[in-house]
Amino acid sequence: MSEFAARPTVRWIAIGAAVVNLEIHAVLALDHGREMPYIGVLFVLGAVLLGVVVAGLSSRRDRRRTVAWIGGCIINAGESVLFVLSRTVGLPGDYRETWAQTPEDLLGLASLLAEVMFIACAALSLTRNPATNVAERPSSRFAWHDRTAPLP
């Protein structure tokens, strides 16, 4: 077993959140691309990268899943920051959106929720499992800490 906690339910919730976020970005990419081309490119790039994250989280290899968790956190955090900036100070090219006046804005808020869910799932999944702590393994050299172990 890996050094990270095996939490398949949390992983599947994160995969679902990433897929929802991917679909929202894919659907909105064309509309945003018409308004400001670089925003459309960022939406497509975000959707593609989230697809890579979903593939990584679906892998059976711990290293790929760990890289996917970390990469997914970076992508989701970046998308969240850009979402908030686009509604507060604006993005380059005087690009500014509203918070909740159009259906696209509501999709943006749903995307923000999915991003926060993914980051929360990653935080849960990447925490160490106490059972893998070397000091708590019965066969470790620190077994003398275990009061139930027979004396030599």
Backbone torsions as a table, in degrees:
resi	resn	phi	psi	omega
1	MET	NA	150.9	-177.6
2	SER	-74.6	171.0	177.8
3	GLU	-75.0	-15.1	178.3
4	PHE	-94.1	152.1	-178.2
5	ALA	-63.3	137.6	177.0
6	ALA	-88.7	102.3	-178.3
7	ARG	-125.8	80.0	-175.0
8	PRO	-64.7	-33.2	179.8
9	THR	-64.3	-43.8	178.8
10	VAL	-63.3	-40.0	179.4
11	ARG	-63.2	-42.4	-179.5
12	TRP	-69.6	-33.7	174.3
13	ILE	-63.5	-42.8	179.1
14	ALA	-65.1	-40.1	177.7
15	ILE	-61.5	-43.0	177.7
16	GLY	-61.6	-43.2	178.7
17	ALA	-63.6	-40.5	179.8
18	ALA	-66.9	-39.0	179.1
19	VAL	-66.4	-43.3	176.7
20	VAL	-59.4	-46.4	179.9
21	ASN	-62.9	-42.2	177.9
22	LEU	-59.5	-46.9	-178.3
23	GLU	-64.7	-41.3	178.5
24	ILE	-61.5	-45.0	-179.8
25	HIS	-66.3	-37.6	179.1
26	ALA	-66.4	-40.9	-179.2
27	VAL	-67.2	-40.4	-175.7
28	LEU	-86.3	-8.9	-174.7
29	ALA	-59.4	-43.9	-176.4
30	LEU	-66.5	-44.6	179.3
31	ASP	-62.3	-44.3	179.8
32	HIS	-70.3	-31.6	176.8
33	GLY	-65.2	-33.5	177.0
34	ARG	-69.0	-37.2	179.7
35	GLU	-70.9	-48.3	-177.4
36	MET	-149.5	108.5	-172.8
37	PRO	-52.9	-39.9	-177.2
38	TYR	-67.8	-28.3	177.0
39	ILE	-67.6	-41.8	176.9
40	GLY	-60.7	-41.9	177.9
41	VAL	-62.7	-42.3	178.3
42	LEU	-63.1	-37.9	177.7
43	PHE	-64.4	-44.6	178.4
44	VAL	-64.0	-44.6	178.6
45	LEU	-60.3	-43.8	177.6
46	GLY	-61.0	-42.1	179.4
47	ALA	-64.4	-43.5	179.3
48	VAL	-63.3	-45.9	-179.6
49	LEU	-64.3	-36.7	176.3
50	LEU	-66.0	-33.1	174.1
51	GLY	-62.7	-39.6	176.9
52	VAL	-65.2	-39.7	178.8
53	VAL	-63.4	-44.2	179.1
54	VAL	-60.5	-43.1	178.0
55	ALA	-62.7	-41.7	179.5
56	GLY	-65.4	-41.1	178.9
57	LEU	-69.9	-24.6	178.8
58	SER	-81.0	-9.4	-178.4
59	SER	-69.7	155.2	175.9
60	ARG	-88.5	-9.6	-178.4
61	ARG	-87.4	129.9	-177.9
62	ASP	-62.3	-40.3	-177.6
63	ARG	-63.7	-43.2	178.9
64	ARG	-64.1	-40.0	179.3
65	ARG	-65.7	-40.9	179.5
66	THR	-63.2	-44.1	177.5
67	VAL	-62.8	-39.9	179.0
68	ALA	-65.2	-39.8	177.4
69	TRP	-60.8	-48.7	-177.2
70	ILE	-66.9	-46.1	177.4
71	GLY	-61.2	-41.6	178.3
72	GLY	-62.6	-38.2	176.8
73	CYS	-63.7	-43.1	179.3
74	ILE	-63.2	-45.5	-179.5
75	ILE	-64.1	-48.8	-178.1
76	ASN	-65.9	-38.9	177.6
77	ALA	-65.5	-42.4	178.3
78	GLY	-62.6	-43.3	178.5
79	GLU	-64.3	-38.9	179.4
80	SER	-64.1	-45.2	179.9
81	VAL	-63.2	-44.2	179.5
82	LEU	-65.0	-36.3	177.4
83	PHE	-60.8	-49.4	-178.6
84	VAL	-65.9	-42.7	178.6
85	LEU	-61.7	-38.3	-178.6
86	SER	-67.6	-16.0	179.6
87	ARG	-107.1	-5.5	-179.3
88	THR	-114.8	-81.1	-176.5
89	VAL	-88.3	-14.9	-178.8
90	GLY	89.8	166.5	179.3
91	LEU	-111.4	168.0	-179.8
92	PRO	-53.0	146.9	-178.0
93	GLY	84.4	18.0	-179.5
94	ASP	57.8	40.9	179.2
95	TYR	-90.0	118.2	-179.9
96	ARG	-141.6	138.0	179.2
97	GLU	-115.6	168.3	176.2
98	THR	-96.8	164.3	-176.2
99	TRP	-77.4	-51.9	-175.0
100	ALA	-154.4	53.8	-179.8
101	GLN	-106.2	-20.6	-178.5
102	THR	-127.0	163.5	176.3
103	PRO	-58.2	-33.3	178.2
104	GLU	-64.2	-35.0	177.3
105	ASP	-64.7	-39.1	178.8
106	LEU	-66.9	-37.2	174.3
107	LEU	-63.9	-36.3	176.8
108	GLY	-63.4	-40.5	177.6
109	LEU	-67.7	-37.1	175.9
110	ALA	-64.6	-38.0	176.9
111	SER	-64.4	-41.2	177.8
112	LEU	-61.3	-41.6	176.9
113	LEU	-62.1	-43.6	178.4
114	ALA	-62.8	-37.7	179.3
115	GLU	-65.5	-42.9	178.7
116	VAL	-65.8	-40.4	177.9
117	MET	-61.2	-43.0	-180.0
118	PHE	-61.1	-46.7	-178.3
119	ILE	-63.3	-39.0	177.8
120	ALA	-64.8	-42.2	178.0
121	CYS	-63.8	-39.6	178.4
122	ALA	-63.9	-41.3	179.0
123	ALA	-62.0	-40.0	177.5
124	LEU	-67.9	-41.2	-174.9
125	SER	-74.6	-32.5	-175.8
126	LEU	-88.4	2.1	174.9
127	THR	-76.8	147.6	-178.5
128	ARG	-69.0	143.3	175.3
129	ASN	-82.1	123.0	-177.6
130	PRO	-56.7	-28.6	-178.8
131	ALA	-69.1	-17.9	179.9
132	THR	-92.5	-0.3	177.9
133	ASN	-65.2	128.5	-176.1
134	VAL	-56.4	-38.4	-177.6
135	ALA	-67.8	-18.5	-177.7
136	GLU	-100.4	-2.5	178.0
137	ARG	-78.2	130.6	-178.2
138	PRO	-61.8	-28.5	-177.4
139	SER	-90.0	6.1	-176.6
140	SER	-78.8	167.6	179.7
141	ARG	-73.3	-8.5	178.8
142	PHE	-97.7	20.9	-176.8
143	ALA	-63.6	-16.3	179.5
144	TRP	-65.0	-15.8	175.8
145	HIS	-71.5	-22.5	-177.2
146	ASP	-79.6	112.9	-177.2
147	ARG	-70.6	-17.6	-178.9
148	THR	-88.2	-8.1	-179.9
149	ALA	-71.5	140.7	179.2
150	PRO	-65.5	145.8	177.9
151	LEU	-74.2	148.4	-179.8
152	PRO	-68.3	NA	NA
